Amino acid sequence: MNRRDVLRTAAAGGLMTLAAPAIVRAAGSTDPIRVGYLHTLAVDGQIWTAQHQGEWEKQGLKPTFTRFYTGLEIFQAMVGGSIDVLATGAVISNFPSRGQGKAFLINSVEFATAQLWVNPAMGVSSFADLKGKRIATSIGTTAHVFLDTALRANGIDPKSDVQIINQRMPDATTAFISGAVPAVALWVPFNLQVRERVKDAKMLVDASKFYPDAAILGGWAARNDFYDERKDVLERIIKTWLPANKELIENTDATLKMLQQTQYPDVPLSELTEQFKAEKLFPAEKWAEMYKDGTVTAWLNRVTDFYAKIGGISDAVPASKYFDPSLFLKAVG
């Protein structure tokens, strides 16, 4: 072998060495990702089902999960750079409309997860009784979006007829239980505490009353720079989600039993089953149809309009700009 052959061989070997990491990555090497989530079945059901099935590993992803108590907190953390992606409820229509984050995957319709509870012992047993009263909730969340819709549908002006008290949901629930407020707009599973500790508490209405016209979606969003640079990871998150979603739909009883034992040990299986019935899941093919025909975009836009109105968002980014259906459609094929 002459000098030229040696150099040619060495160069080829070097190219192979340089290419090797890319080849391994394409086959699904382990990529660490930081994921924020809410611990409610409509948000994290697919996450833990995928973990149980080993789907994260199959897609070469190594997630670190951080729990938050409101979607506002999660988005603030993501905008601040402490997490890469998140799973949340209605707030998926908020921060992205401000240019902070890109939505790329929908988990579910929060069909009846948002609920309005009142305490008849404090003089409130109907919508008419709410006038002049205080209602605790978490401003800007799924519960608040639902509350605004429910009040207006019953002839109550959320700005002038009631006083909405802004608290983190655990605190809002505690305020209602302690008698500090006569009403609370919450999301499951916080209803379990109310039902247990306020025996005469009454649920006036849940979000299912306003479906599908006022459907509230929950799903996934990514930090802007992560979306721009790591679409490969986002596609693998979707591929992780797909079999988990299928399992929840097709093998519901067994999957809920597993989730109760591993993730929700303090929630009786019957209550977790009730939570599942409060959300609306669709198979991948149905989601693909609704991604394509604009149904999902329209639902997201409606909630964005709400946030623009109450939050004074000027020049709100429409869902057609902040929601990218192409990654899901590509993964579904």
N, C-alpha and C positions, 0 to 999 in steps of 0.2 A: 504494500500500500504506500503510495507516494504522499508527499506533504499535502497536495491538493485534495486527495481522497480523505486524508485524516481530517482536514478542516471541514470538508463537506459532511463527513460522518458526524463530527462533533457538533456542527451547526444543526443537523437534523435531530440529534439527540437533545440539544438545547431546546429546539422548538417543541419537541415532544414533552419535555419537562415543563416548559411554560404552559403548554396546552392542557396538561393533566388536570390542574385544578378546575378549569372551565368544564372539562369533560365530567369530572366527579360532580360538580355543582349541577350540571344539566341532568345528571342521573338522580339528583335529590340529596345533595350533601346537607349536613346539619347547619341550619341558619338560626341563630338566636333571635327571637323577637320578643318585645315587651308589650303585653296585652293588658289593657284595663277593661273591667267588666262590672256590671251590676249583678248582685246575687239574687236574681229572680228568674224563675224558670223560662219566661218568655225571652230572656236575654242570654242566659248561660246554659240552657238545656243542651244545645248542640255542642257547645264547648266541651262539656264533661262527657257527653256521649262519645264524641270523637276521641277523647283521651282514653276512655274505657276500651274502645275498639283499636287503639294504637294508630289512629289515622294521622296524628301529628308526626309521629316517627316515620310513617310510610311516606310522607311528603317531605321528609328531611327538614322538619322544623322543630326547634327547641324553644317553646314558649315559656316565658315567665309571667305568671298571672298576678295582677294586683286588683284587689277588690275596692270599689268605691260605692258610695251610698246615693249619689245623684249623678245624672248625666252631665250636669254643669261641672261638677268636680272632675269628672273624667276628661272632658274636653279641655279644661284648664290645664290639667296635667299633660295632655298630649301637645297642646300649643306650647307649653313650657319646655317640651322636649324630654320628659321623663318616661313617656311610653311612645310606642310606634303606631299602634292601632288600638281600636276600642270597639266594644259592643255595648250598645245602650238602647234606650227607648226613643221617645219623640224628639229628644234633643239632637238627634241626627239631622233634623231639619233646621237647627238653629245655627250653630257655629259655622258649618259649611256655607250657609247663606251669607255669612260675614267674610267669606274667603278663608276660613280657618278649618281646613280639613276637607277630604274628599270621601263621599259615601260610595261604597263599591259592592255591598252585599246586604240584602234584607233578610232578617231572621223570621219575622212573623208580623201579623196584624195583632195589635194589642186589643183584641176583640172585646173582652170584658175585664181586663186587668185593672183598669182605673175605675174607682168606685167612690160614691159620695155617701158618707155615713153621718147620721144625726142622732142626737140624744133627746128623746121625748121628755125625759125628766127635767131637761133644761128649757122646755117650752118649744122645741122644734121637732115637728113630726111630718112636715110637708114643705114644699118649696115656698109657699106663701109665708110660712113661719120664719123663713131665712132672712127676710127683709129686716135690715138694721142689725143683723147678727154678724159675728166673726166666724170666719172659716179658715182653718189652718191647712196649709198645703206647701209644697215646694214650688216656688215660682219658676216658670220656664221649663217645667218637666211634663211628662206624660199626664200626670194628675192635673196639672194646671190647665193644659190644653183641653182636656176633657171637661173640667169644671166650668171653664168659660163657655163651652158649647152647651152644657147642661143648663146653666143659669139662663143664658139667652133664649134657649128653647122653651123655657118656662116663664118668660116675661120678666126676668130679673136682670138689671144692669149690673154687671160685675164691678163697675167703677163707682157707682153711686148708691146702689141698693144694699150692698154688703161690704164688709171689711175683710179683705183677704190678708191673712197673716202668713208671712214668708218664713218657713223653717225647714231645716233638713227633715226628711221624712221620718226618721226615728223620733225626732223631737216633736214634730207635728202630731204624730200618733200618741205620744206620751201626753201632750197638751190636751187632746181629746179625752183620753182615758182618765186623766186627773180632774176633768171638769173645768179646765181653764177656758175651753172653747166648746160651743155646742155642736160644731160640725167639723168634719175633716174630709178633704178629698185626698185619697191615697191610691196606692197600687198594691196588688197582691205581692208578697204574702203579709203585708202589714194589717190586712183585714182580720187575720187570725187573732192577733193581740186584742183588737177591738171586740171581736165576737166573744173572746174568752173573758175579758175583764169588765166589759160594760154589757151586762146581761140584757138590758132593754134597748140597746143600740139598734138602730134601724137603717138599713141601706135604702136610700131613696132611689138610686138609679146607678147603672154601670154603663160603660162605654158601648156595649152591644146595642143599646137603644138607638145609637146614631150611626150604625154601620149599614151600608158601605159609604154613605155620603161623607161622613166625617171620620173615616178610618185613620187610625194612628199607627204608624209603622215604627218598628225598632230594627236596628241592624248595625252594620259595621262601617267604620270610617277610618281613614289613614291620615297621618300627618302629611302636609303638602309635599315636603321634600321626600318623604318615604314613598309616597304615591308616585312621584316623578321618577325616582331612581330604582325602586324595587317592585315593579309590577310583577316580576317573576314570583316574589314572595306572596303578594296578594292573590295571585292565581292559585298558588298552592294552599293558601288559607281557604279559598273557595272549594278546592278539591278535597280538603279535609272536612269541610262543612257538609258537602253533598251527601256522603254515605251516612253521616250522623243524623241529618235531617230525615233521610229515608228511613232510618231505623226508628226514630221517634214516631213517625207516621205509621209504619207497617208493623212494628212490634212494640206498641205503646205500653202495654201492661208490664212486660218484662223490663223495658227500658226505664220506666218510671220507678219500678221497684229497685233497680240498680242505682238510680240517681238518689232516691230517698236514703238508701243505705250508705252511700259513699259521700254525698254532697249535702243532703238535707236531713240529717239524723234527728233534728229537733222538730221536723214537720211530719206529722202522721201521713202515711201513704194515701189515705182518703183525702186529706187536704191537698197533697201534692197533685193528686188526680183532678181535684177541683181547679187548681191553678192551671193545669194543662188545658182543661175545657174552657178556661177564660181567654186563651190565646187561639189564634187561627193560623195553622200551618198549611203550607201547600207543597206538593211535590215539585221537583225541579222543573218539570215540563210546564206546569201551570205558572210557576214564577217566570219562566222564560217568556211565556205568552204575555204576561202582564208587564214585563220589562219592555217587550217589543211594542206593544200597542199603546204605551204611554200611561197605563193605569197607575203604576208605581210612581212615576214622575208627578202625576196629578195629585196623588195622595200626599206626597212629600211637599209639593207646592202649597197645598192648603194649610199645612202646619207652618210652613215658612211664612205665609201671609200673616198668620197669627203672631208669630214672633216679630215680624216687621212692624206690626201694629202696636204691640205692647212694649216692644223694646226700642222703638224708634230707629230701626235699622234703615238707613238711607241707602238707596240703590242696592237692595238685597239681591244677592246672586240667585237666580232661579235654579230649580232642581235640575233642569236640563243641562246646566253648567257644572253643578257640584256633584251630581250623581252620575257615575260611569257604569252603565249596564254591560259594556262590551266585555269586561273580564269574566263576568258570570256566563254570558252567552258563549264565550269561547270555551270555558271549562265544560259547560253542558254539551257543547258540540252541536 
